Amino acid sequence: MTISSLRRTTPLVGLASLALVLAACGGDDADTGAGSTADSGSEASGGGDLNGNLNGAGASSQAAAMSAWQAGIQAVNPDLTVNYDPVGSGGGREQFTAGGTDFAGSDAALDEEERATATERCGTGYIQIPGYVSPVAVAFNVPGIESLNMDADLIANIFNQQVTTWDDPAIAELNPDVDLPSTGITPVNRSDESGTTENFEEYLFAAAPDVWTYEPSGVWPVSGGEAAQGTSGVVAAIQAGEGSIGYADASQIGELGTVAVQVGENFVPYSAEAAAAIVDASPSVEGLPEGDLAIELERDTTAEGVYPIVLVSYSIACQEYDDPQTAANVKGFFSYIISPEGQQAAADNAGSAPISDATRAEAQAAIDLIQTG
């Protein structure tokens, strides 16, 4: 089992793209007025009582889901504007802990240093809840081939640039009925610090430890391939280069070919259901403060029907804000994200896996910690 607990070094991300003055955390005594139930879209989103600007930044993998969440909450709160800059998980955590945004989205849980910084920024504490669960697809561009079987060692060797052509015997052995071309392989990775990268690295580190010896960090460790900014950049690079292969949130890969990953004796293609299976089977991280629901994923599972390359994207916020309306907006928006309506909207728009009722109950309890005073 692995958890992202290593120190990350993130370059300072400029806030000019938001061009907004944001509320910092603090302690005015006030009633937030936010709805805290997830029984309906109206109740979960504050029943029309939310207004002003709510500003977040972070994981680009959430972009499609975030669009659905923005539309859903703003439909019942027309005076509320939710802004989200998909700068990447590292940039989102950096901006949030520095006090530059009201909330963050991250495909990797806060590490020990970031938890301390978030607590300092927020004063009374922070919350971190899983609201978006999605498979990370290993996607490729080889004309005429829609799917290939690969085990963890083969995937690691490809991205470690030890397997360099598509007709390599290691690929052919697992795909005996596929006519493989001699085209060269171009691995594509994220150029920015990325929670998607960290999740992919965690899988390789756990499932192919003899091949992939790099400690997961969110920063790509191998030079010589092609690098691209954000999820959309990686997908565009794969689409543009015949023979390319990369990793990206499955919701954004379009018509690219994909890898079925060996788990136990079977090869499992990505799906929302297979991704959800590993989340429900994995324990919570021990020793975290109240409101932090980080999950320790079983990346090396051999359980049947489980897809192990999965990201759990977290929504991160303060438990207390200076401005009572900001607290109400965050509380209402997060309640909508985890509500059945919000989860279904994300599934429809992004192909994500809705969280379970048990996870929803735990997440709502964390959201209910948000208050002023």
N, C-alpha and C positions, 0 to 999 in steps of 0.2 A: 504494500500500500504506500502511496505517496501523497504528500500534501505540499502545496507551494509555500514553504516556510523559509526559503532562502532570501537573503537580502537582494533587492532589486535596485539597480542604479538607473534612474529614468531621467533623461534630459528634460530641462524645464520646458514646458509646452506653453507657448504664448496664448493669451486669452483674447487677443484682438478679434478672433473669429466670432466670439460671443457678443462683444461690444455692449456688455451690459454691466450694470452695477448690481452685485449680488449680495444677498444677506449672509452675514457670518453667523456662527452659533453663539448663543449667549443665554441670558436668563430673565427676560421680562415675564411677569406673571400675567397670564391671559388665558382665556378659554379658546382653544383652537377651533371649535365648532365643526371639526371634520368627522365625517362618518367613519366608523371603524369596522363595519361588518362587510362581508363579501357575499351577501345573499343575493344581491342584484347589482347591475351596472350602476343604477342611480344611487343606491345607498353606498356602494363601495367607493364611488367617486365624489362623495360629499353632497349629493342631492342638489347640485346646482349652486352650492355655496362657495365654490372655489373661484378665485379670480386673481388677476395679475399675471406676472411672469414666473415660471418655474424653470430653472436652468440646470441642465446636467450635461455630462460628457463621459465618454468612455468607449466601451467595446463596439467595434464596427460590426461584429457578428450580430448584434442585436438590432441593426438598422431596420430590417424589414418588420420585426416585431414592434419596435419602437414606433414606427409609423402607424401601425394598427392601434397601439395604446394611446398615442397622441390623439388620433381621430376619435377613439372611443370615449375618452374622458372629456374631450372638448365638446362632444355632441351634447352632453348633459351639463356642461359647464362652459357656456359660450364665452364667458368673460375671462377664461383661463387660457393662457398660451404656454405650452410646454415646449421648450427648446432643448435639443439634444445634439451635441457635436460628436460624431463618431470618430474621435481622434485616435482611438485605440485604448485598450485596457490600462496600459501603463500611464498614458497621458491623463486618462480619466481619474485614476487614483491620485496622481500627482496634483491635479487641479482641485479635487475635493479636499484632500488633506491640507492643502495650502489655503483653503478657504475661498477658492475662486468659483465654486459651483455649489448649488444646493444639494445635489445628489450625484452619484457616479454609477456607471455600469461597468462591471469587470468580469472577464472570463477566468480570472484567477483570484482566489481569496486574498485578502489583506495578509501580508506577512507580519512577523512580530514587530518590526520597526514601524511599519505602516499602521498597525493597530494602536501603537502608542501615540503616533502622530495624529491619528483620527480622534483618539480620546482627548488629546490636548486641544485640537481644533474645536471639538464639539462641547467640551466642558464636562457634561455629565456622562457622556458615552455615545456610542454609535450603534447602528444596527446594520446587519449584513444578511440579506435573505436571498435564497435561490428563487428566481422568478422566470428563468429561461433555460430550458434544457434542450440541447440539440446535438445530433451527431456531427462530428468533424469528418467530412468526406476526404478520402485520398482520391483526388480527381486527376485525370490525365487526358491528353489530346493525342490519340493515335487513331487516325481515320479508319473506320470500319470495325472498330472494337469498342463495345459498350461496357464490358465488364471483364475484370481479371481477378483471379484468386492470388492472394499473397499472404504469407505468414509474417510475423513480426520481424524476424531476422532479415527477410528479403526487403521489406519496407525500409528497415534501418540501413541496409547496405546500399539501397538506391539513393537515399537522402544523404548518406555518408560518401556518396560518389564512388563506391566500390563496384557497383553494377551499372554499366554505362551504356548498354544498348538494349533495345527491346526484345531482341532474340537471344539474350543471354540464357545459358542453360538453366540457371536458377529460376527464371521466369517460365521457361518452356516446361520444366518439370512439373510445375503446379498447374499448367494450362496446356495439357497435351493436345487438345482439340482446337487450339487457336492458331491461326496462321500469323505468326509474329514477324514484323518487319525488322530489318537491321538498322532502323533509324536510331540515332543517338538519343540518350535520355538527358533532358535538361531539368534538374530539380529547381523548383521555384519556392522561395520562402519569404516570410514577412521581413521587411527592412526595419520596421518599427518594433519597439517592445510590445509584445502581444500576448494576451491571455490565451488566444487560440494556439499560438506557438508553444506556450508553456504546457497546455493540455496535451498537445501532440508529443512534445518532448517527454512528458511524464509517462505517456503510453510506451514510447520507445525504450525509455530507461527501465521501466518495470518489466516489459514483455520481451525485450531483446537485450538483456544486460551485458551479454558477452560481445555484442556488436556496438551498441550505443552506450558509450561510457561517459557522456557529457551530463553533468548535473543540470536538471531543468531549471531555467531561469526566466524564460520569456524572451530572451535575446537569442537569435539563431547562432549556433556555435561553429558552423561549417562554412568556410569561404569557398568561392569558386562557382557557385550556382548563380541563379538569377534571383534578385530580391525586388520586392514590390511593396508599396505602401498600402496598408489596410486590406481587408478582405476583398473588396472590389478590385484592388490593384492586382492581387494574386490571381484572382479568377481571370481578369483580363489578360494577364501575362500567359497563363496556360492556354487560353483560347487563341492567342496570337501566335503561339509557337508550337508547331507540329513536333511531337516527341516530348513535350513538356509534361511534368507531373508536379503537383503541389498539394497543399492541405488547406481546407477552408470550411467554414460553416456550410453545412449541406444545403441550407435554404438558398444559397446564392450561386450554385455551380452550374445551373442551367442544363445544357445538353451534353456536358462533358462526360467521358467515360469514368467509371468509378471502380474502386477496389472492394472486393468481398474479403474480409479479414478472417484469418483462421483463428477460431476460438475452440479449444479442445480438438475434436476430430472433424469439426465442420467449418465451412466458410460462410461467414455471416455478412450479408450486404447491410449497408446502413439503412436505418429506418427510425422514425420517432419512437416506435414501440420498443425496438431493441435498445435504443439509447436510454429510455426511461427505465428499462429493466435493471441496468447497472446502478442507476441512482438509488432505486428503492432497495437494492441489495447492499448498499455501502453505508458504513457508519458515519456519524457526525464526528468531527474533530473534538477531542477531549480538551478540557481546560480552558475553554473560551469564555468570555464574559457573557452575561445575559444579553440576548438580542443578536448574537453572532451565530449564524446557523451554517457555517462552513462544513462541507462534506468531504470525507476522505474516500476517494473513489478507488475501487478494486480494479486497477488497470490490467492486472495479469490474470483475471478471472478465466476459468474454463467452463463456466456455467453455460448451458445450452441456450441458444437464442439471444445471447447478450452481445451487443456491439460495444467494444471497449474504448473506442476513440470518441470520446464524448466531452463536450464542455458544459459545465454548469455556470451560467452567467449570473452574477450576483447584482442586486440593487443595494446600494450603500447610502446611508443617510445618517444625520445626527438624531439623537434622542431629544434634543432641545435646540430651539432657534430663538434669536432675539426677536424676530418679527412673528407675531402669532399667525398672520396669514400664510407666511412661508411654511410654518409647521402644519397648518391645515392643508395646504396644497400638497406637501410631500406625503402626509398621512393619507389623504384621499387618493392621490395618484398611485402610491404603492399598494393600497388596498384594491384598487382597480386592476393593477397588474396581476395580482395573485388570484383575483376572483375567477369563478368559472367562465364568466364572459370575457374577461381579459385574456385568460389562458387560451380560450377557443379562438379569439381574434388573432393571437400570435400563431396558433397552430394553422389557421386558415391562410395567413399571410406569409408565414415563414417556415411552415412545416415542422415546427418545434413540438416537443412532447409536453402535454399539460402535466403540471405537478399533481401529485396525489392529494387526496383529502387530508391525510395526516400531515404532509408537508405544508399544506395551506393553513391548517390550524396553527402549526408552530410559527409560520411566517406572520400570521395575523397577530399572534401574541407579541411578537417582536415589534410589529408596526404600532401596536397599541401603547408601546413605551414612548412614542413621540408625543411630546407635550412642551409647553412653555411654563416657566416658573418652577 
